[in-house]
Amino acid sequence: MELDINNLRKICIPENIEITMHAARRLEQRGISINDIIHCIIHGEIIEQYPTDYPYPSCLILGISVNDKLIHTVIGSNQSQLWIITAYYPDINKWSEDFRVRKED
């Protein structure tokens, strides 16, 4: 099942967001806050879908952090909770100019 950005926005409140310890450490290393992730989901767009991910479908969202930097966030969802898998500032060497399409290796 593919995720829908409007449904994700409806459940995008701190009480519904889970972050693993690994993801939390990586976000801290990258200087990305939960507010950046929420801002990304609320104002962003899904650019890749991973409908067969386990235990829940996930997707890659391109959005903007609270300080107007482009950000990628990968989240999984069961339609009532959001799991933050990772978030990062995309690298122009790995993505197209608009950061929507991966470059070939």
C-alpha positions in Angstrom: 0.0 0.0 0.0 1.3 3.4 -0.9 1.2 6.2 1.6 -0.7 9.5 1.0 0.9 12.8 2.1 -2.5 14.2 3.2 -3.1 11.3 5.5 0.4 11.6 6.9 -0.1 15.3 7.6 -3.3 14.5 9.5 -1.5 12.3 12.0 1.8 14.4 12.1 1.7 15.5 15.7 4.4 14.7 18.3 2.2 12.2 20.2 2.0 10.0 17.0 5.7 10.1 16.1 8.1 7.3 17.1 11.9 7.6 16.6 14.3 4.7 17.2 17.4 5.3 19.2 19.5 4.8 16.0 17.5 7.4 14.1 17.6 9.8 17.1 21.4 9.6 17.2 21.7 10.2 13.5 19.3 13.2 13.6 21.4 14.7 16.4 24.6 14.2 14.5 23.0 15.9 11.5 21.5 18.8 13.5 17.9 17.8 12.5 15.1 18.4 15.1 11.7 16.9 15.4 10.3 20.3 14.4 12.3 20.0 11.1 10.8 16.6 10.4 7.2 17.8 11.2 7.8 20.9 9.0 9.1 18.6 6.2 6.0 16.4 6.3 3.5 19.3 6.6 5.1 21.2 3.7 6.7 18.5 1.6 5.9 16.0 -1.0 6.4 12.3 -1.4 9.1 11.6 -4.0 9.6 7.8 -3.5 7.3 5.1 -2.2 8.4 1.8 -0.5 5.0 0.0 -0.2 6.5 -3.4 0.7 8.7 -2.2 3.6 8.3 -4.2 6.8 6.6 -3.8 9.2 4.8 -0.8 7.5 4.9 0.9 4.2 7.3 3.8 4.1 8.2 6.7 1.8 10.7 9.4 1.2 9.5 13.0 1.6 11.3 16.1 0.2 10.5 19.1 2.2 12.0 22.1 4.0 13.4 22.4 7.5 12.3 25.1 9.9 15.3 27.2 8.6 14.4 26.8 5.0 17.0 24.1 4.1 15.9 21.2 1.8 15.6 18.0 3.7 14.7 14.4 3.0 12.8 12.4 5.6 12.0 8.7 5.4 9.0 7.6 7.4 6.9 4.5 7.8 3.3 4.5 8.8 0.4 2.2 9.8 -2.0 5.1 9.2 -2.2 6.1 12.9 1.5 6.4 13.9 4.6 7.7 12.1 8.0 6.0 12.5 11.0 8.2 11.6 13.5 6.0 9.8 16.0 8.7 8.9 16.3 12.3 7.8 19.2 14.1 6.1 20.1 17.1 4.0 20.4 15.7 0.5 23.7 15.7 -1.3 23.8 17.3 -4.8 26.3 14.7 -5.9 23.7 11.9 -5.2 20.5 13.7 -6.3 19.2 15.7 -9.3 19.3 19.5 -9.1 15.8 19.6 -7.6 16.6 16.7 -5.2 13.7 14.7 -6.5 15.5 12.0 -8.5 18.5 9.9 -7.5 21.5 10.0 -9.7 22.8 6.7 -11.2 25.9 5.4 -9.5 
